Amino acid sequence: MHVVRDLRVLLRLPDFRRLLTVRLLSQLSDGVFQVALASYVVFSPEKQTSPGSVAAVLGVLLLPYSLLGPFTGVFLDRWRRRQVLLWCNLLRAPLSCGTAALILLHVPDWLFYLSALSVTAINRFVLSGLSASLPRVVDTRQLVTANSLSPTAGTLAAAAGGGAAFVVHLFLSAGAGADAATVSLAALLYACAGLSALALGSDALGPDTAERVPRLTAAVASTGRGLLDGLRHLGERRAARRALVAMTAMRFCYGALTVMLLMLCRYAWADPADSDHGLALLGLAVGLSAAGFFLAAVVTPWATGRLGVAGWITACSAASALVLPPLGLPFEAGPMMLAAFALGITTQGAKIATDTVVQTHVEDRYRGRVFSLYDVAFNVAFVGAAAVCALLLPSDGRSSAVIIALSLVYAVVAAAMTRVSQAAPDTSETGVRP
C-alpha cells in the first residue's frame, strides 16, 4: 500500500520520529489526565451531574484557552519551539501532583477547577507547538501523510492514556483515591514527555527569526499587532480560511455529541449509582472513536489524492449528516457506539485535511499565530456546543431535536464545501490539490 510505504519513509526521518515521540507521550499524558477529570467531575458517586454542570466544567477548562490561545502563537513565533515542548511538559508534572492532592483533600470545586486549568491551559502551547513544528521535520510533499500519522497517532495515544486511566479505576475502588492515583500517573508521563524533547536539537523546530527570545514585556506588547498580522495573513489565504470555518462547524457538532454521550453513559445506559459501569461505557465509546481516527489516518492520503482536500472535507461532512440520524435517534448503546466509530473517521479525516491546508498555505513565520487562532475557534465551538446542550438536553441526554439539528449542520457544511471544491483554485495555494 502507498500509505504504508509513505509512513515508512517518514519514520526514517530522525527528527520526525523524535517529534512524534514527544507528541505521543504528551497526548498519552493528556488522555490519562482527562479521564481522571471526567471520572471526578461526571462519574463520582457522590456528585449529581447535569448537562448544565458539564457545560460549566467545559467552560471553566476551555474558555480560558480563548484568552491564552492568541498569546501562544506570538510566543511560538518567537521562542524556540523545542524549548516550549520541553519546559511546558515538565511544568505540568508538579501541577498535576498538586491537582491530585486537592482531590484527596476534597477542596471546593472552584479550587479544583483552578488547579486543573493550570495543567490544561499549558496544553495550548504544547499542541500548537507540535502542529507548527511539523513542517520543519518533513517536506511539503509529505505533509498530508505526516498529518495523517502524527496528529492521529497522538489522538490514539490519548485514547490509550484514557484506557490506562480506566485500568487504574478497575483495580481501585471508585472515589477520590482512584482519581488522585490516576492524576499522579499523568504527572509521571508529563515528565517523560518533557525529557523526550531533549532528543531534538534546540533549533531544529524553528522559528526562523533573528530575535529568538524577546523580553516578556516586549512579547506581550506585540501580541495585538501579531494577532492582527496573523488574521490578515489568514484572510489572504482563502483555502485555509474556508477549511477552518468548515472544521469549526464540525467541531461544534462533535462537542454537542460528546456532552450527549456523557449524559447517556451516566444516566440512560447505566444505573446512576453504578458510576463504574457508566465510565466503562464511556471508555468503550472513546476506544471506538480512536479506532475511527486510526482508519481516517490510513484513508485520508488516498482520499485527498482523488477528491482533493476540499472534496474530502465535503465527503466527511456529508457522511456525518447521513449516518447520524439512523444511528443516533434510537438512543441505544449499540448504534451510538457505531456512530462514535463512524464520526471518528469523518471528524479526524476532515481534521487531517484542514491541518494540511493551513500548514501548506500559511507561511512559517505566521504559522504559530494561525494555529493558535485555530485552537481558539475549536475551543469556542466546543464550549458553545456544550452551552447549547445545557439548554436543550434533558438530564438523561435523549433529544431527537438535537440529533436532527446537528445532522443539518453537517449537511450545510457539506453543501458549502461542495461550492468551494467546484470553484476556481486559490492562487495562494501550493503543494496540495484544492
N, C-alpha and C positions, 0 to 999 in steps of 0.2 A: 504494500500500500504506500502511496505517496506520503501520507501523513506520517507513517512510521519512519520512513526514510528521512523526512524533514526533521522529525523530532531527534533522530539520531545525530543529524548534522548539528542541531542546536546544542545538544548535550555534549558535543565535542568542544564547544567554546568554553574555556575555563571560567571567564568572568560571568557568563550566563549561568553556569552551574552554581557559582558562588552566590550570585544574586538570588537564584531560585531557592537555594538553601536558606537564606535569610527570610525570604517570603514564607517558605513552608513552616519554619519554626515560629515566626511571628504570628501567622494565622492559626497554627496549631494552638498556640497560647490563647489567642482570641477566642477560639471555639470553646476551650475549657472555661475561660472566664465568663463568657456569655451564657453558657448553660448554667453555671453557678448562679448568675444573677437571675435567670429565668426561674430556676428552682426556688430561690429565696423569695422572690417577689410574687411569682404567679402560683407556684405549686406548694408553698409552705402550708402545712395542715392548719395552722392557726390563723391564716390570712384569708379573707374573703375578697376575691378578685372580680372586677367588673371591666367591661370594655373601657369605661372612663378611667379606671385606675391604670390599665395598661397604657392608654394614651398618655396619661400624666407621666408615667415612668419613661416612656419613649421621648416625651418632650423634654424631660429633665436631662436625659442622657444624650439626646441627639441634637436638639435645637442649639445648644451652645456651640456645636460644630459650625453652625452658620455664622457665628461671630468669630470663631477661631480659624475656620477654614481659609478665608482670604489671606490671613497672615501667613499660613503655612506656605502658600505659593510664593509670596515675596521672599520668604526666608530660603525656600528651596532653590530659588533662582540666584541666591547669594551665597549660602552656606554650602560646604562640601557635602554632598548627599550621602556619602559613605559614613561621615561622622553623625549625620542625623539618624541613620539606621542604627548605628552603634549605641549612641547615648540615649535615644528615646526608648529603646527596648530595655536597656539596663535600668533606666529610671523607673520603668513600670514594675520591676520586680519588687522593690521595697514598698511602693504604693499599693501593690496587690496584697502584700503582707499586712499592711495597715487596714485594708478593707476586710481581710479575714478576721483580724482582731475585733473590729467593730461588729461583725456578725455575731461573734461569741459573746460580746458584751451587751447585745440586744439594745443598741442605742436607738434613738428616734430615727424614723425613716429619712428625714431630711439630711441628717449627718451621714447616713449610709450612702445616700444618693450622691452627696458631695464627694465622698471618697471614691465611689465607683466612677464618677465623672472624671476625676483626676487621672484615672487609668485609661478610660476610653477616649478622652479628648486627645491624648498624646498619639492615639492611633491615627489621627488625621495626618500627622507628619510622616508616619511610617508608610501608610498606604499610598499617599500622594508621592512620597519619595520613591517608592518602588515603581510606580507607574511612570514617573518622569525619568527614571534611570534606565528603563528597559531599552529604549533606542540607543543607549550608549554601549550596549553589550551585544547587539545584533544589528545587521544592516537592514535597509528599508524593505528589501525583497522578502525578508524573513519575519517581518513584523506580524503578519496575520497568524502564522504558525506560532510565533512566540507568545502572542496574545491568547492563542488557544491553550497553550501549555501552562504559561506562568500564572495568570490570574485564576484559571480553572483549577490548577494544582493547589493554589493557595486556598481556594474555596473547599476543595476536598480535604485539605489539611485541617481547615476549621471544622469541617464535619467530623473528621477523625478526632479532633480535640473534644468536640461535643460528645462523641462516643466514649472517649476516655472519662469524661465527667460522669456520664451515665454509669460506667462501670464502678466508679468510686461510690456512687449512690447505691449500687447493688450490694456492696459489702458493708455499708454503714447505714445505721438507722436514719430515716428521714428526719431532718431537723437542722438546727444551726451548726452542729458539729460536722455533718456531711458537707454542708455548703462551705464552711470555713476551710475544710480539708481540700476541697476542690479548688478554691481560690488560691490556696497555698501551692498547689500543683501548678497552676497558671504562673505564679511568681517564679518558680524554678525554670519553667520553659521560657519565660521572657528573658531571663538572664542568659540562657543558652542562645537565644536568638540574637541578642546583642553581641555576644562574643563571636558568633559566626561571621559577623560583618567584618571582623579583622582580617579575614582571608582576602578581602578586596583591597586593592590599592587605594590610598587616601584620596587620590584624584581621579580614580577610574570612572566614577559616575557623574563627573561634572559638578556644577555647570561651567560653561566656557565664559568666564568673566575675570577681569583683572582684579577686581575688589572682592575677594572671596569671603572675607569675614568682616563685614562692616560693624561699626558700633551699633549697639541695640537701639539707641535713640534715633540714629540715622535710618536704620531699617524700618522702625515704626513710623517715622515721619514720611517715608517714601511709600508706605502701604497704599494710601489713597491713589497716588499717581500710578503706582504699579498695577492696581486693580483696574483703573480706567484704561491703561495701556493693554492689559490682558483682555478686557471686554471689547475694546476697539479691534484688537487683532482677531478675536473670535468672530466679531461682526463681519470682518473681511473674508472669513473662511466659511462660505455658505454651507458646504457639505458638512463640516464639523458642527456648525450651529444647528442644522436640521436634525442631524443624528442625535445630538444631545437633547433636543426637545422631545423627540420620539422616545428615547430611552428614559427620560424623566417621567413621562406619562406611564410607561410600562412599570416603572419603579413604584409609582403611586398605586397601581393595581396590585403589585406584589406585596406592598405594605399592608393594604387593606385585607388581602387574603391571609397574611401572616397573623394579624390580630384575630381574624375569624377562626383560623386554625387553633390558635392558643385557647380560645374560649371553648371550642368544640372538644379539644382534648381535656380541658379542665372540668367541664360540666356536662357535656352531651354524651360523650362516649365512655365515660368512667364515673364511678361513684365519686362525688366531690370530696368525700372523706378519704378516698384512696388516692393520694397525690402521686404515689409511685407508679400506679397504672397510667395516669394521665401523662406523667413525664415520659414513660416508656413509649406511649403513642406518639408524643412529640418527637422523640428520638427516632422512631421509625420514619416519620414524615421527613425529618432532616436528612436521614440516610438515603431515602428515595430521591429527594431533591438533589443531593450530592451526586447520585448516580446519573441523574439527568444532566448535571453540569459536566460530568466526565464525557458523556456521549456528545454533548454540544461541542466540546473541545475537539473531538475526533471529526465531527461532521462539518464544522464551520469552515475550515480552509477549503474543503471541496465545494461547499455550497456557495461561498463567496466567489470562487473561481468561475462558477457557472451562472450565478444570478447577479453578481455584483454585490457590493456592500449594502447599498440601499435596498436592493431586491431581497437580500437575505433578512434584513430587518423587517421588511414588509411581510415576508413569509412567516417569520416568527410571531409577529403581532396578529396576523390573520389566523394562524393555527391556534393561538391562545384564545381568540374570540370564539372559535368553533368548538374547542374541547371543553371550555369552562362550564357552559350550561348543563350539558348532559352528565358531566362528572360531579359538578358542584351542587346542583339543585336537589339531588336525593338526600344530601347531608348525612350520608353514611360513611363510615370509616374507610371501607374498601375503595369506592370510587374516588373519594377525596385523596387517598394516598396515591392513586394513579394520577390524579390531577397534579399532585406535588411533583411527581416524576416528569410529567409532560411539560409543566410550566418551568421546571428546572432546565429542560432542554431549550425552550424558547427564550426564556429570560437570559440565560447565560449566552446563548447564541447571539442574541441582539447585543449583549454587553461586549462580547469579544469584537463584534463588528464596529461598535461605537468607539471602543478604545483604539482600534486601528485607525479609524478616520481621524480622531483627534491627534493621535501621535504622528500621523503622516502629514496632516495639513497644518499643524501648528509648529512654528519654529522653536528650536530648542530653548532659546532664551526666554520664551513665553510659556513654555510647556508646564512648568510648575504652577504658575498662576492659573492657567486654564484648567488643569486637573483639580486644583483646589476649588475653583468655581463649579466644576463638575460634581465634586463631592458635596458642596453646599446644596446644589439642586437636588441631588439624591436624598439627602437627609431631610430637607424641607418637604419633599414629596412623600417620603415615608411617614414623617410625623403628621403631615396633613391628612394622609390616608387614615392614620390612627385616630385623629380627631373626628373625622367624618364617621368612622365606625363607632366611636363613643356616642354619637348622636343617633345612629341608625340601628346598631346591632342590639338584639336582646341579650340577656346575660348568658344564654347557652350558645350564642354565636350563630343561630339559624336565621338567615334573612334572604329570601328569594330576590327581593328588590336589589340588594347589594350585588348579588351574583350577576343579575341581568345588567345592571348599570356598569359593572366592571367589564363585562363582555362587550358592551357597546363602546367603551373607551378603547379597548384593544382594536375593535373594528375601525374606529375613527383614525387611530394611528396607522393602521394598515392602508386605509384609503389615502391618507396624506402622503405616506411614503411611496405609494404607487405613483403619485403625481411627480414626486422627486425623481424616482428612477426612470421615468419617461421623459424628464426634462433634459435640456442640454447640459453637458458636463460643466462643472465649475472650473473656471480657468485657473484657480489656485490649487487644483488637485494634482497630486503627484504620487506615483507609486502604487495606487490601488485603483481598481475599477469602481466607478461610482455606483 
